């Protein structure tokens, strides 16, 4: 992927990240083959 994290956040979440912000916390939700919820830890993406 050629996009920066801040550009991706702007495009997907439709928000501008303030200049002092240096990370994003991403909540991942998924299911297994049997439609059971799978617990995924919070994903922190650090940038800048």
C-alpha positions in Angstrom: 0.0 0.0 0.0 1.3 3.4 -1.0 -0.6 5.5 1.5 0.5 6.9 4.8 -1.4 6.1 7.9 -2.6 9.6 8.4 -3.9 9.7 4.8 -5.6 6.3 5.3 -7.3 7.5 8.5 -8.5 10.7 6.7 -9.9 8.6 3.8 -11.6 5.8 5.8 -12.7 7.6 9.0 -13.2 11.0 7.4 -11.3 12.7 10.2 -8.2 14.9 10.3 -5.6 13.8 12.8 -4.2 16.7 14.9 -0.4 17.3 14.5 0.2 16.2 18.1 -1.3 12.8 17.5 1.3 10.0 17.0 -0.7 6.8 17.1 -4.1 5.2 16.2 -5.8 2.5 18.1 -7.6 0.1 15.8 -10.4 -2.3 16.9 -10.4 -5.5 14.9 -13.6 -7.6 14.8 -13.8 -11.0 13.1 -15.4 -14.4 13.2 -14.1 -17.9 12.6 -15.6 -20.5 10.2 -18.3 -21.4 12.7 -19.5 -17.7 13.0 -18.0 -17.5 16.6 -16.5 -14.1 17.5 -12.8 -14.1 17.8 -11.1 -11.9 20.3 -8.4 -9.8 18.8 -6.3 -7.4 21.0 -6.4 -3.7 20.4 -3.9 -2.8 17.6 -1.9 0.3 18.1 -0.3 1.9 15.1 2.4 4.4 15.9 3.6 6.9 13.3 5.3 10.3 12.9 
